[in-house]
Amino acid sequence: MKKILFVAAAALALIGCQKQSELNFSDISTSATVKGKVTYEIGYKVDGSQYVKQMVPATDIEVVAKINYSEYSEGAVGVKQITAKTDAEGNYTLVIPVGQKAISLTVEPRGFESEYMGELNASNEVIPTTAYFRGTEQGLSVMAGDVKVLADFEMLPDMVASIETRNLEVKIAGKVKTEAEIPILDTKDEIIGAKAGNSVANCKVRITFSNLRSNAEIVYNDVTVTDGEYTLTANLYDVWNLDETYVQVESQPYLTEEFVHYYYSVEDKSWRKQSIAGIYSKAINQTGNGEILGSSANLVTFNARTLVMTFTPTSTAMIRGIGNPDVDEDKDGNTLYNCAGGNPFGFTY
């Protein structure tokens, strides 16, 4: 029974093929012309001092006209496709064979993938992504000799939902420190010198997330609290593999007038401290893209490497104990101050 049914089906298919093959389009000497233009939304582009979304010509893409064979011969099965490519301005021209009677057809640009500048990050920079531009269909009827111009096809981005969705939640924590002079104490808690150490920073931090397989960056800005720590909950793209996702933390430089410098007073035979002005330079947790988050970053808090901001004095002319005779000596050339056992950062005048 199965064999009989198979043969019968094959026979029907053959009949259908015969009806298609009976159409000889070379016998149709007249035609109609269908013209138009295809544009697509490229995303944000600079227009003067602002970003605006713009439509641009869709170049070198196929536009397809589809005509049922039954339009040419009653009962014929199949669809004839006629294609044309757009030029540099997005224009296309289709030549449609038409006999003695009008025929109906549809025209549609083929979809394509392209870069789409569809998002702005926290720094107002455009984030490029990949989008699929899907064509819409227009229907019309033509007669021999017609020249018809269709309305422009405006192709909009059809973003894959998972690329647009940012529900992948990760928590980041870290600490920012600054260079500091730390007093050295004896058994009686008397200062006997100074050494290099760290203090907590009160600064802004910029936290940037990126992925090996994406051009997108997600940027957050945060500030440290009183103990120099920061915490952040970030929402990343769902499709990002955390083993290929980086975080870079950058502390922003800032001025201070409260860097504590220790020096020795010869007259008093004791150590004193002096507040000096300067700048704490920016620091990053790791050069390049940053640290890899890893697959567990959405389960437990990711602890970024501690940042240490270096200190540079605005001026060293008035720093005591580093050898400037105008500061460290009296008018007779006697030493007033020195840093023997101190000056761990090597300040020089």
The 8 nearest C-alpha neighbors of each residue, nearest first, counted from 0:
[[1, 3, 2, 4, 5, 6, 7, 8],
 [2, 0, 4, 3, 5, 6, 7, 8],
 [1, 3, 5, 0, 4, 6, 7, 8],
 [4, 2, 0, 6, 5, 1, 7, 8],
 [5, 3, 7, 1, 6, 2, 8, 0],
 [4, 6, 2, 8, 3, 7, 1, 9],
 [7, 5, 9, 3, 8, 4, 10, 2],
 [6, 8, 4, 10, 9, 5, 3, 11],
 [9, 7, 11, 5, 10, 6, 4, 12],
 [10, 8, 6, 12, 7, 11, 13, 5],
 [9, 11, 13, 7, 8, 12, 6, 14],
 [12, 10, 14, 8, 13, 9, 7, 15],
 [11, 13, 9, 15, 10, 14, 8, 16],
 [12, 14, 16, 10, 11, 15, 17, 9],
 [13, 15, 17, 11, 12, 16, 10, 18],
 [16, 14, 12, 18, 13, 17, 76, 11],
 [17, 15, 13, 19, 18, 14, 20, 12],
 [16, 18, 20, 14, 19, 15, 13, 21],
 [17, 19, 15, 21, 75, 16, 20, 14],
 [20, 18, 16, 17, 21, 22, 76, 75],
 [21, 19, 17, 22, 18, 16, 23, 15],
 [20, 22, 18, 19, 17, 23, 16, 75],
 [23, 21, 20, 19, 24, 18, 72, 71],
 [22, 24, 25, 26, 21, 20, 27, 19],
 [25, 23, 26, 27, 22, 96, 28, 97],
 [24, 26, 27, 23, 28, 96, 22, 29],
 [25, 27, 24, 23, 28, 22, 98, 29],
 [28, 26, 24, 25, 29, 98, 96, 97],
 [27, 29, 26, 30, 25, 96, 98, 97],
 [30, 28, 97, 143, 27, 96, 98, 144],
 [29, 31, 96, 97, 143, 95, 144, 94],
 [30, 32, 145, 144, 143, 95, 94, 146],
 [33, 31, 146, 94, 93, 95, 145, 147],
 [32, 34, 147, 93, 92, 148, 146, 94],
 [35, 33, 92, 148, 91, 147, 149, 93],
 [34, 36, 149, 148, 91, 90, 151, 150],
 [35, 37, 90, 151, 89, 91, 152, 38],
 [38, 36, 152, 89, 57, 151, 56, 153],
 [39, 37, 56, 57, 153, 55, 54, 154],
 [40, 38, 154, 54, 153, 55, 155, 57],
 [41, 39, 54, 42, 155, 53, 55, 154],
 [40, 42, 115, 54, 53, 39, 116, 55],
 [43, 41, 116, 52, 117, 40, 115, 53],
 [44, 42, 52, 51, 116, 50, 117, 53],
 [43, 45, 50, 51, 52, 46, 42, 53],
 [46, 44, 50, 49, 47, 51, 43, 48],
 [47, 45, 49, 50, 48, 44, 51, 43],
 [46, 48, 49, 45, 50, 51, 44, 43],
 [47, 49, 46, 45, 50, 51, 44, 123],
 [50, 48, 46, 47, 45, 51, 44, 43],
 [49, 51, 45, 44, 43, 46, 52, 48],
 [52, 50, 43, 44, 53, 46, 49, 45],
 [53, 51, 43, 42, 44, 50, 54, 40],
 [52, 54, 40, 42, 41, 51, 55, 43],
 [53, 55, 40, 39, 41, 38, 56, 52],
 [54, 56, 38, 39, 40, 57, 53, 41],
 [57, 55, 38, 89, 88, 58, 37, 39],
 [58, 56, 38, 89, 37, 39, 55, 60],
 [57, 59, 89, 87, 85, 86, 60, 56],
 [60, 58, 85, 84, 86, 61, 57, 87],
 [61, 59, 84, 85, 58, 62, 57, 109],
 [62, 60, 84, 83, 109, 108, 82, 63],
 [61, 63, 108, 83, 82, 107, 109, 84],
 [62, 64, 82, 107, 106, 81, 108, 61],
 [63, 65, 106, 81, 80, 105, 82, 107],
 [64, 66, 80, 105, 104, 79, 63, 78],
 [67, 65, 104, 79, 78, 68, 80, 64],
 [66, 68, 78, 69, 70, 77, 79, 65],
 [69, 67, 70, 77, 78, 75, 71, 76],
 [68, 70, 75, 72, 73, 67, 71, 74],
 [71, 69, 68, 67, 102, 72, 73, 103],
 [72, 70, 69, 68, 73, 102, 98, 67],
 [73, 71, 69, 75, 70, 74, 68, 22],
 [72, 74, 69, 75, 71, 70, 68, 76],
 [73, 75, 69, 72, 76, 18, 68, 70],
 [76, 74, 69, 18, 68, 72, 73, 19],
 [77, 75, 68, 19, 15, 74, 69, 18],
 [78, 76, 68, 67, 19, 79, 75, 69],
 [77, 79, 67, 68, 66, 65, 80, 76],
 [78, 80, 66, 65, 67, 68, 81, 77],
 [81, 79, 65, 64, 78, 63, 82, 66],
 [80, 82, 64, 63, 65, 79, 83, 93],
 [83, 81, 63, 62, 64, 61, 80, 93],
 [82, 84, 62, 61, 93, 91, 92, 85],
 [85, 83, 61, 60, 59, 91, 62, 86],
 [84, 86, 91, 59, 89, 90, 58, 60],
 [85, 87, 89, 88, 90, 58, 59, 84],
 [88, 86, 58, 89, 85, 59, 56, 90],
 [89, 87, 86, 56, 90, 58, 85, 57],
 [88, 90, 56, 85, 57, 58, 37, 86],
 [91, 89, 36, 85, 86, 88, 35, 37],
 [90, 92, 85, 35, 34, 84, 36, 83],
 [93, 91, 34, 33, 83, 94, 35, 32],
 [92, 94, 33, 32, 83, 95, 34, 91],
 [95, 93, 32, 31, 30, 33, 96, 92],
 [94, 96, 31, 30, 32, 97, 93, 81],
 [97, 95, 30, 29, 27, 31, 94, 98],
 [98, 96, 30, 143, 29, 95, 142, 31],
 [97, 99, 100, 27, 29, 143, 96, 30],
 [100, 98, 97, 101, 143, 142, 29, 27],
 [99, 101, 98, 142, 102, 97, 143, 71],
 [102, 100, 142, 141, 140, 103, 99, 97],
 [101, 103, 140, 70, 141, 100, 142, 104],
 [104, 102, 140, 139, 141, 66, 101, 70],
 [103, 105, 66, 65, 139, 138, 140, 102],
 [104, 106, 138, 65, 137, 64, 139, 136],
 [107, 105, 64, 137, 63, 136, 138, 65],
 [106, 108, 136, 63, 62, 135, 134, 109],
 [109, 107, 62, 134, 61, 63, 110, 106],
 [108, 110, 61, 134, 62, 107, 111, 60],
 [111, 109, 133, 132, 134, 108, 131, 112],
 [110, 112, 132, 131, 109, 113, 133, 60],
 [113, 111, 131, 130, 132, 129, 114, 110],
 [112, 114, 129, 130, 115, 131, 111, 132],
 [115, 113, 129, 128, 130, 127, 116, 112],
 [114, 116, 128, 41, 117, 129, 42, 127],
 [117, 115, 42, 127, 43, 126, 125, 118],
 [116, 118, 42, 115, 43, 126, 127, 119],
 [119, 117, 126, 125, 116, 120, 127, 43],
 [118, 120, 125, 123, 124, 126, 121, 117],
 [119, 121, 123, 122, 124, 217, 218, 118],
 [122, 120, 123, 218, 119, 219, 124, 217],
 [123, 121, 120, 124, 119, 218, 125, 219],
 [124, 122, 120, 119, 121, 125, 118, 50],
 [123, 125, 119, 122, 120, 126, 121, 118],
 [124, 126, 119, 118, 116, 127, 120, 123],
 [125, 127, 118, 215, 119, 116, 124, 128],
 [128, 126, 116, 115, 214, 215, 114, 125],
 [129, 127, 115, 114, 116, 126, 130, 214],
 [130, 128, 114, 115, 113, 112, 131, 127],
 [129, 131, 158, 156, 112, 113, 115, 157],
 [132, 130, 112, 157, 156, 111, 133, 158],
 [133, 131, 156, 110, 111, 157, 155, 154],
 [132, 134, 110, 154, 131, 157, 135, 111],
 [135, 133, 108, 110, 109, 154, 107, 132],
 [134, 136, 107, 133, 137, 108, 152, 154],
 [137, 135, 107, 106, 105, 138, 134, 108],
 [138, 136, 106, 105, 107, 139, 135, 149],
 [137, 139, 105, 104, 106, 136, 140, 103],
 [138, 140, 104, 103, 105, 141, 137, 106],
 [141, 139, 103, 102, 104, 101, 142, 138],
 [142, 140, 101, 102, 145, 31, 103, 139],
 [141, 143, 101, 145, 144, 97, 31, 100],
 [142, 144, 30, 31, 97, 145, 29, 98],
 [143, 145, 31, 30, 142, 146, 29, 32],
 [146, 144, 31, 143, 142, 32, 147, 141],
 [147, 145, 32, 33, 31, 144, 148, 34],
 [148, 146, 33, 145, 34, 32, 149, 141],
 [149, 147, 34, 35, 33, 150, 146, 32],
 [150, 148, 35, 34, 151, 147, 33, 36],
 [149, 151, 152, 35, 148, 36, 137, 34],
 [152, 150, 36, 37, 35, 153, 149, 38],
 [151, 153, 37, 38, 154, 36, 150, 135],
 [154, 152, 38, 39, 151, 37, 155, 40],
 [153, 155, 39, 132, 134, 38, 152, 133],
 [154, 156, 40, 132, 39, 157, 153, 133],
 [157, 155, 132, 130, 131, 158, 154, 40],
 [156, 158, 131, 132, 130, 155, 159, 133],
 [159, 157, 130, 156, 160, 131, 163, 162],
 [158, 160, 162, 161, 157, 163, 130, 131],
 [159, 161, 163, 162, 158, 164, 157, 237],
 [160, 162, 164, 163, 159, 237, 238, 236],
 [163, 161, 160, 159, 164, 238, 236, 237],
 [162, 164, 160, 161, 165, 159, 158, 236],
 [165, 163, 161, 162, 236, 237, 166, 160],
 [166, 164, 236, 235, 237, 234, 167, 163],
 [165, 167, 234, 237, 168, 164, 235, 236],
 [168, 166, 235, 237, 234, 165, 236, 169],
 [167, 169, 234, 233, 166, 297, 235, 232],
 [170, 168, 297, 233, 296, 232, 234, 171],
 [171, 169, 232, 300, 231, 301, 233, 172],
 [170, 172, 301, 231, 230, 300, 302, 232],
 [173, 171, 230, 302, 229, 303, 301, 231],
 [174, 172, 303, 229, 302, 228, 305, 304],
 [173, 175, 228, 305, 227, 229, 306, 176],
 [174, 176, 306, 227, 200, 305, 307, 228],
 [177, 175, 199, 307, 200, 198, 197, 306],
 [178, 176, 308, 198, 307, 197, 200, 199],
 [177, 179, 197, 309, 196, 310, 308, 198],
 [180, 178, 197, 196, 198, 195, 181, 177],
 [179, 181, 195, 194, 196, 193, 260, 182],
 [180, 182, 194, 193, 196, 195, 179, 183],
 [183, 181, 193, 192, 190, 184, 194, 180],
 [182, 184, 192, 193, 190, 191, 181, 194],
 [185, 183, 190, 188, 189, 191, 182, 186],
 [184, 186, 188, 187, 189, 191, 190, 183],
 [187, 185, 188, 184, 189, 190, 183, 191],
 [186, 188, 185, 189, 184, 190, 191, 183],
 [189, 187, 184, 185, 186, 190, 183, 191],
 [188, 190, 184, 187, 185, 191, 186, 183],
 [191, 189, 184, 183, 192, 182, 270, 188],
 [190, 192, 183, 184, 189, 185, 270, 193],
 [193, 191, 340, 183, 341, 190, 182, 194],
 [194, 192, 182, 341, 183, 181, 180, 261],
 [195, 193, 181, 343, 180, 182, 341, 196],
 [196, 194, 180, 343, 181, 179, 344, 193],
 [195, 197, 179, 181, 180, 178, 194, 198],
 [198, 196, 178, 179, 177, 176, 199, 195],
 [197, 199, 177, 176, 179, 178, 200, 196],
 [200, 198, 176, 227, 226, 177, 175, 201],
 [201, 199, 227, 176, 175, 177, 202, 198],
 [200, 202, 223, 227, 224, 225, 199, 203],
 [201, 203, 223, 222, 200, 251, 204, 250],
 [202, 204, 222, 251, 221, 250, 223, 205],
 [203, 205, 250, 221, 249, 222, 251, 220],
 [204, 206, 220, 249, 248, 219, 250, 221],
 [207, 205, 248, 219, 218, 247, 220, 204],
 [208, 206, 218, 247, 246, 217, 219, 205],
 [207, 209, 246, 217, 245, 216, 218, 247],
 [210, 208, 216, 245, 244, 215, 207, 246],
 [209, 211, 244, 213, 212, 243, 245, 239],
 [210, 212, 243, 213, 244, 209, 214, 245],
 [213, 211, 210, 214, 243, 239, 209, 244],
 [212, 214, 210, 215, 211, 209, 128, 216],
 [215, 213, 127, 128, 216, 212, 126, 210],
 [214, 216, 126, 213, 127, 209, 128, 217],
 [217, 215, 209, 208, 218, 207, 214, 126],
 [216, 218, 208, 207, 120, 209, 215, 219],
 [219, 217, 207, 206, 121, 208, 216, 120],
 [220, 218, 206, 205, 207, 221, 121, 217],
 [219, 221, 205, 204, 206, 218, 222, 203],
 [220, 222, 204, 203, 205, 219, 223, 229],
 [223, 221, 203, 204, 202, 229, 224, 220],
 [222, 224, 229, 228, 227, 201, 202, 203],
 [223, 225, 227, 228, 226, 229, 222, 201],
 [226, 224, 227, 201, 223, 228, 199, 200],
 [225, 227, 228, 224, 199, 223, 200, 201],
 [228, 226, 199, 200, 223, 175, 224, 174],
 [229, 227, 174, 223, 226, 224, 173, 175],
 [228, 230, 223, 173, 172, 174, 224, 222],
 [231, 229, 172, 171, 173, 228, 232, 170],
 [232, 230, 171, 170, 233, 172, 229, 221],
 [231, 233, 170, 169, 171, 168, 234, 230],
 [234, 232, 169, 168, 231, 170, 235, 171],
 [235, 233, 168, 167, 165, 166, 169, 232],
 [234, 236, 167, 165, 168, 233, 237, 166],
 [235, 237, 165, 238, 239, 164, 167, 162],
 [236, 238, 167, 165, 239, 166, 164, 161],
 [239, 237, 236, 162, 161, 240, 164, 167],
 [238, 240, 236, 237, 241, 210, 244, 235],
 [239, 241, 243, 242, 244, 238, 294, 210],
 [242, 240, 244, 294, 293, 243, 292, 239],
 [241, 243, 293, 294, 240, 244, 292, 291],
 [244, 242, 241, 240, 211, 210, 291, 245],
 [245, 243, 210, 241, 291, 242, 209, 292],
 [246, 244, 291, 290, 209, 289, 208, 292],
 [247, 245, 208, 289, 290, 207, 291, 248],
 [246, 248, 289, 207, 206, 284, 288, 290],
 [249, 247, 206, 283, 284, 205, 207, 246],
 [248, 250, 283, 205, 204, 282, 251, 206],
 [251, 249, 204, 281, 282, 203, 205, 252],
 [250, 252, 281, 203, 204, 249, 202, 253],
 [253, 251, 281, 280, 279, 250, 278, 254],
 [252, 254, 279, 278, 251, 255, 280, 202],
 [255, 253, 278, 277, 279, 256, 252, 276],
 [254, 256, 257, 276, 277, 278, 253, 258],
 [257, 255, 276, 275, 258, 277, 274, 254],
 [256, 258, 274, 255, 275, 259, 276, 277],
 [257, 259, 275, 274, 256, 260, 276, 255],
 [258, 260, 274, 273, 257, 272, 275, 180],
 [259, 261, 273, 272, 274, 180, 258, 262],
 [262, 260, 272, 271, 273, 193, 270, 259],
 [263, 261, 338, 320, 271, 270, 337, 272],
 [262, 264, 270, 337, 336, 338, 269, 271],
 [265, 263, 336, 267, 266, 269, 268, 270],
 [266, 264, 268, 335, 267, 336, 263, 334],
 [265, 267, 264, 268, 335, 269, 336, 334],
 [266, 268, 269, 264, 265, 270, 263, 335],
 [269, 267, 265, 266, 264, 263, 270, 336],
 [270, 268, 267, 264, 263, 271, 265, 190],
 [271, 269, 263, 262, 264, 190, 261, 191],
 [270, 272, 262, 261, 263, 269, 264, 273],
 [271, 273, 261, 260, 262, 259, 274, 270],
 [272, 274, 260, 259, 261, 275, 271, 262],
 [275, 273, 259, 257, 258, 260, 256, 272],
 [274, 276, 258, 256, 257, 273, 259, 277],
 [277, 275, 256, 255, 313, 312, 257, 258],
 [276, 278, 312, 313, 311, 255, 254, 256],
 [277, 279, 254, 311, 253, 310, 255, 280],
 [278, 280, 310, 252, 309, 253, 308, 254],
 [281, 279, 252, 308, 309, 278, 310, 282],
 [282, 280, 252, 251, 250, 308, 279, 249],
 [281, 283, 250, 308, 249, 306, 307, 280],
 [284, 282, 249, 285, 248, 306, 250, 286],
 [283, 285, 304, 248, 306, 247, 289, 305],
 [286, 284, 289, 283, 290, 287, 247, 288],
 [287, 285, 289, 288, 283, 284, 247, 290],
 [288, 286, 289, 285, 247, 290, 245, 283],
 [287, 289, 245, 247, 286, 290, 246, 209],
 [290, 288, 247, 285, 246, 245, 287, 286],
 [289, 291, 245, 246, 292, 285, 247, 288],
 [292, 290, 245, 244, 293, 246, 242, 243],
 [291, 293, 245, 296, 241, 244, 290, 242],
 [294, 292, 242, 241, 295, 291, 296, 244],
 [293, 295, 241, 242, 296, 292, 297, 240],
 [296, 294, 298, 297, 293, 299, 292, 241],
 [297, 295, 298, 299, 301, 294, 169, 293],
 [296, 298, 169, 295, 168, 299, 170, 294],
 [299, 297, 295, 296, 300, 169, 294, 170],
 [300, 298, 296, 297, 295, 301, 170, 169],
 [299, 301, 170, 171, 296, 302, 172, 298],
 [302, 300, 171, 296, 170, 172, 303, 299],
 [303, 301, 172, 173, 171, 300, 304, 170],
 [304, 302, 173, 172, 301, 305, 171, 284],
 [303, 305, 284, 306, 302, 173, 174, 285],
 [304, 306, 174, 175, 173, 303, 307, 284],
 [305, 307, 175, 282, 284, 176, 283, 304],
 [308, 306, 176, 177, 175, 282, 309, 305],
 [309, 307, 177, 280, 282, 279, 281, 176],
 [308, 310, 178, 279, 280, 177, 307, 311],
 [311, 309, 279, 278, 178, 280, 312, 308],
 [310, 312, 277, 278, 313, 279, 309, 280],
 [313, 311, 277, 314, 276, 315, 278, 310],
 [312, 314, 277, 276, 311, 278, 315, 275],
 [315, 313, 312, 316, 317, 277, 276, 318],
 [316, 314, 348, 318, 317, 312, 347, 313],
 [315, 317, 348, 314, 318, 323, 326, 319],
 [318, 316, 315, 319, 326, 314, 323, 348],
 [319, 317, 315, 316, 320, 321, 275, 326],
 [320, 318, 321, 327, 317, 326, 262, 336],
 [337, 319, 321, 336, 338, 262, 322, 327],
 [322, 320, 319, 347, 323, 338, 337, 346],
 [323, 321, 320, 324, 327, 337, 348, 347],
 [322, 324, 325, 326, 327, 321, 348, 316],
 [325, 323, 327, 328, 326, 322, 332, 329],
 [326, 324, 323, 327, 328, 329, 317, 316],
 [325, 327, 324, 323, 328, 319, 317, 318],
 [326, 328, 324, 336, 335, 323, 334, 320],
 [329, 327, 334, 324, 335, 333, 332, 326],
 [328, 330, 332, 331, 333, 335, 334, 327],
 [331, 329, 332, 328, 333, 325, 324, 334],
 [332, 330, 329, 333, 328, 334, 324, 335],
 [333, 331, 328, 329, 330, 334, 324, 327],
 [332, 334, 328, 329, 331, 335, 330, 327],
 [335, 333, 328, 336, 327, 332, 329, 265],
 [334, 336, 327, 328, 265, 264, 333, 266],
 [337, 335, 264, 320, 327, 263, 265, 334],
 [320, 338, 336, 263, 339, 262, 321, 264],
 [337, 339, 341, 320, 262, 263, 342, 340],
 [340, 338, 341, 337, 263, 192, 342, 262],
 [339, 341, 192, 338, 193, 342, 191, 194],
 [340, 342, 193, 338, 192, 339, 343, 194],
 [341, 343, 345, 344, 338, 346, 193, 340],
 [342, 344, 194, 195, 341, 345, 193, 180],
 [345, 343, 342, 346, 195, 180, 194, 341],
 [344, 346, 342, 343, 347, 321, 341, 338],
 [345, 347, 344, 342, 321, 348, 315, 343],
 [348, 346, 321, 345, 315, 322, 323, 316],
 [347, 315, 316, 323, 346, 321, 322, 318]]
